[in-house]
Amino acid sequence: MVTLLLDSTQLEIVLSGVERALAFHKGNVAIERSTISKVQLTDDAWTWLRGVPSPGTHVRGVLAMGTWKSAGGEDFAIIRRRRPSVVIDLHEHPDYSRIILTTRNGLQLVQALRLDVDTEAVDVVELATGAIPVLPAPAKKPRSVRTRPAPAV
């Protein structure tokens, strides 16, 4: 599972050794925060995958890792099975037009991107935990029960 680090200028996707090998990618993926145009959460990342792996690894329905080329540009994907994912659309990024990641921390990423962050990179889970106050649900009014008279026969 990828680790997401965020600081005031960039989001860094830290890849494990296995992920680097399967994605045919030498290092981590760094994204300037100014190039992020939209972040979306999805339950099925496979619907967002476009193009062909070049270079990358693809086992249909199981695994997709690496760079994917299409007419719309180049995307970077780390997808495992049918798990919750995040889709990051980029604007004027030098390498990619979209990042698709399978991660349990998609909601924390969205919350962390809305915050002003220090210059030191911090894991988005740690950053989002406690940073966004959770408001209690409004109290529900009890429903009044109306009784209707029985119809006259």
C-alpha positions as CSV (number, residue, x, y, z in Angstrom):
1,M,0.0,0.0,0.0
2,V,1.4,3.4,-1.0
3,T,2.3,6.0,1.6
4,L,1.1,9.6,0.9
5,L,3.3,12.4,2.3
6,L,2.1,16.0,2.0
7,D,3.9,19.3,2.7
8,S,3.2,22.9,1.8
9,T,4.4,22.5,-1.8
10,Q,3.9,18.9,-2.9
11,L,2.2,15.5,-2.5
12,E,4.7,12.6,-2.6
13,I,3.5,9.1,-3.3
14,V,6.1,6.8,-1.6
15,L,6.3,3.4,-3.4
16,S,7.6,0.2,-1.9
17,G,10.2,-1.8,-3.6
18,V,7.7,-4.3,-5.1
19,E,5.5,-1.4,-6.3
20,R,8.5,0.2,-8.0
21,A,9.4,-3.0,-9.7
22,L,5.9,-3.7,-10.9
23,A,5.3,-0.1,-12.0
24,F,8.8,0.0,-13.7
25,H,9.3,3.3,-11.8
26,K,12.7,4.2,-10.3
27,G,11.6,6.5,-7.5
28,N,8.6,8.1,-5.7
29,V,6.1,10.2,-7.6
30,A,6.1,13.9,-6.6
31,I,3.2,16.1,-7.5
32,E,3.3,19.9,-7.0
33,R,0.1,20.9,-5.1
34,S,-0.5,23.7,-7.6
35,T,-1.0,21.1,-10.4
36,I,-3.8,19.3,-8.6
37,S,-7.0,20.3,-10.2
38,K,-9.5,17.7,-8.8
39,V,-9.5,14.8,-6.3
40,Q,-12.2,12.2,-6.4
41,L,-13.0,9.1,-4.3
42,T,-14.2,6.0,-6.0
43,D,-15.0,2.4,-5.1
44,D,-13.9,1.0,-8.5
45,A,-10.6,2.4,-9.8
46,W,-10.8,0.2,-12.9
47,T,-13.4,2.4,-14.5
48,W,-10.9,5.3,-14.4
49,L,-8.1,3.4,-16.1
50,R,-7.5,4.4,-19.7
51,G,-5.0,3.4,-22.3
52,V,-2.4,0.7,-22.3
53,P,0.5,0.0,-19.8
54,S,3.7,1.6,-21.1
55,P,5.7,0.6,-19.1
56,G,3.7,-1.1,-16.4
57,T,2.2,-4.4,-15.1
58,H,-1.4,-5.4,-15.8
59,V,-3.3,-8.5,-14.5
60,R,-6.9,-7.9,-15.4
61,G,-9.1,-7.3,-12.4
62,V,-6.2,-8.0,-10.0
63,L,-3.4,-5.5,-10.5
64,A,-2.5,-2.4,-12.5
65,M,0.7,-0.6,-11.8
66,G,2.8,1.9,-13.8
67,T,2.4,4.5,-16.5
68,W,-0.6,4.2,-18.8
69,K,-0.6,6.0,-22.2
70,S,-3.8,7.1,-23.9
71,A,-5.0,9.8,-26.2
72,G,-5.8,11.9,-23.1
73,G,-2.3,11.8,-21.8
74,E,-0.2,9.7,-19.5
75,D,-1.6,8.4,-16.2
76,F,0.1,6.8,-13.3
77,A,-1.8,3.9,-11.6
78,I,-1.3,1.8,-8.5
79,I,-4.5,-0.3,-8.5
80,R,-5.2,-3.5,-6.5
81,R,-8.3,-5.5,-6.9
82,R,-11.6,-3.7,-6.3
83,R,-10.8,-1.5,-3.3
84,P,-11.5,2.1,-2.4
85,S,-9.4,4.4,-4.5
86,V,-8.6,8.0,-5.2
87,V,-8.3,9.7,-8.6
88,I,-6.2,12.9,-8.8
89,D,-6.6,15.0,-11.9
90,L,-3.6,17.1,-12.7
91,H,-3.3,20.3,-14.7
92,E,0.0,21.2,-16.5
93,H,2.0,18.4,-14.7
94,P,5.2,17.6,-16.7
95,D,4.7,13.8,-16.5
96,Y,1.1,12.8,-15.8
97,S,-2.4,14.0,-16.4
98,R,-4.0,11.7,-13.8
99,I,-3.0,9.6,-10.8
100,I,-5.1,6.6,-9.8
101,L,-4.3,5.0,-6.4
102,T,-5.8,2.2,-4.4
103,T,-5.7,3.5,-0.8
104,R,-7.6,3.3,2.4
105,N,-6.6,6.9,3.1
106,G,-8.5,8.7,0.3
107,L,-10.8,10.7,2.6
108,Q,-7.8,11.7,4.7
109,L,-6.0,12.9,1.6
110,V,-8.9,15.0,0.5
111,Q,-9.1,16.5,4.0
112,A,-5.4,17.1,4.2
113,L,-5.3,18.9,0.8
114,R,-7.7,21.5,2.2
115,L,-5.3,22.4,5.1
116,D,-2.4,24.7,5.2
117,V,0.6,22.4,5.9
118,D,4.1,23.0,7.3
119,T,7.1,22.8,5.1
120,E,8.0,19.4,6.5
121,A,6.4,16.4,4.8
122,V,3.8,14.6,7.0
123,D,1.8,11.4,6.3
124,V,-1.8,12.4,5.3
125,V,-3.3,10.1,7.9
126,E,-1.5,11.9,10.7
127,L,-2.3,15.2,9.2
128,A,-6.0,14.6,8.8
129,T,-6.5,12.9,12.2
130,G,-7.8,15.6,14.6
131,A,-7.2,18.4,12.1
132,I,-10.7,18.5,10.8
133,P,-13.3,18.8,13.6
134,V,-16.1,16.3,13.4
135,L,-19.4,17.9,14.1
136,P,-22.0,15.9,16.1
137,A,-25.1,14.9,14.2
138,P,-28.1,17.1,14.8
139,A,-30.5,15.8,17.3
140,K,-33.6,14.4,15.7
141,K,-37.0,15.4,16.9
142,P,-39.3,12.6,18.0
143,R,-41.9,11.8,15.4
144,S,-45.5,12.5,16.5
145,V,-47.8,9.7,15.9
146,R,-51.2,10.6,14.5
147,T,-54.2,8.4,15.1
148,R,-56.9,8.4,12.6
149,P,-60.4,7.5,13.4
150,A,-61.6,4.2,12.0
151,P,-63.8,4.6,8.9
152,A,-67.6,4.4,9.5
153,V,-69.1,1.3,8.0
